[in-house]
Amino acid sequence: MSTIREQIESLIIWWNTEFPLDRAYRKKYNIAFNSVEHQNANQIDVLFEQMENNFIAELELNYNKKENDKIVSESKINEVEQNLFDKMKF
């Protein structure tokens, strides 16, 4: 026979396995477990929000990478142009 503590720990493990984003969502919005706000939370909305955040972060990362590549490319072009200019004899 298991103790109340062991049963609660089993519930915690089950819940966080079944709903892996729930805890982070509650922590982000300061929502207590099983509160009215928590009961009204829709796990599909929780998943959507997480997917949206990941997607936007990936877009921003790709945009920043392209901008950095562009800056490097422009810098390289300027360097090559300067080298060509320096080699020209007038």
C-alpha positions as CSV (number, residue, x, y, z in Angstrom):
1,M,0.0,0.0,0.0
2,S,1.4,3.4,-1.0
3,T,1.4,6.5,1.1
4,I,-0.5,9.7,0.2
5,R,2.9,11.3,-0.6
6,E,3.7,8.5,-3.0
7,Q,0.3,8.8,-4.7
8,I,0.7,12.6,-5.1
9,E,4.2,12.1,-6.5
10,S,2.8,9.5,-9.0
11,L,0.1,12.0,-10.0
12,I,2.8,14.7,-10.5
13,I,4.8,12.4,-12.7
14,W,1.7,11.2,-14.6
15,W,0.5,14.8,-15.1
16,N,3.8,16.2,-16.3
17,T,4.2,13.2,-18.7
18,E,0.7,13.5,-20.1
19,F,0.9,17.3,-20.3
20,P,4.6,18.3,-20.7
21,L,4.0,22.0,-21.4
22,D,1.4,22.6,-18.7
23,R,3.9,23.3,-15.9
24,A,5.9,25.8,-17.9
25,Y,2.6,27.5,-19.0
26,R,1.4,27.7,-15.4
27,K,4.8,29.0,-14.2
28,K,4.9,31.7,-17.0
29,Y,1.4,33.0,-16.1
30,N,1.6,32.3,-12.4
31,I,-1.3,29.9,-12.4
32,A,-1.8,27.5,-9.5
33,F,-2.3,23.9,-10.3
34,N,-6.0,23.0,-10.4
35,S,-7.1,26.6,-9.9
36,V,-10.1,27.9,-11.8
37,E,-7.7,29.5,-14.3
38,H,-5.9,26.2,-14.7
39,Q,-9.1,24.3,-15.2
40,N,-10.1,26.8,-17.9
41,A,-6.8,26.5,-19.6
42,N,-7.0,24.6,-22.9
43,Q,-4.1,22.2,-23.5
44,I,-4.4,22.8,-27.3
45,D,-3.9,26.6,-26.7
46,V,-0.9,25.8,-24.5
47,L,0.6,23.7,-27.3
48,F,-0.3,26.3,-29.9
49,E,1.4,29.0,-27.9
50,Q,4.6,27.0,-27.4
51,M,4.7,26.0,-31.1
52,E,4.1,29.7,-32.1
53,N,6.9,30.8,-29.7
54,N,9.3,28.2,-31.1
55,F,8.4,29.1,-34.7
56,I,8.8,32.8,-34.2
57,A,12.1,32.3,-32.5
58,E,13.3,30.1,-35.4
59,L,12.2,32.8,-37.9
60,E,14.0,35.5,-35.9
61,L,17.1,33.3,-35.7
62,N,17.1,32.7,-39.5
63,Y,16.5,36.4,-40.2
64,N,19.3,37.4,-37.9
65,K,21.6,34.9,-39.5
66,K,20.7,36.2,-43.0
67,E,21.3,39.7,-41.8
68,N,24.7,38.8,-40.3
69,D,25.6,36.9,-43.5
70,K,24.6,40.0,-45.5
71,I,26.7,42.2,-43.3
72,V,29.7,39.8,-43.7
73,S,29.1,39.7,-47.5
74,E,29.0,43.5,-47.7
75,S,32.0,43.7,-45.6
76,K,33.8,41.2,-47.8
77,I,32.8,43.0,-50.9
78,N,34.1,46.3,-49.5
79,E,37.4,44.6,-48.6
80,V,37.8,43.1,-52.1
81,E,36.9,46.5,-53.7
82,Q,39.4,48.3,-51.4
83,N,42.1,45.7,-52.2
84,L,41.5,46.1,-56.0
85,F,41.5,49.8,-55.6
86,D,44.8,49.7,-53.7
87,K,46.4,47.6,-56.4
88,M,45.5,50.0,-59.2
89,K,48.3,52.2,-60.4
90,F,47.4,55.7,-61.4
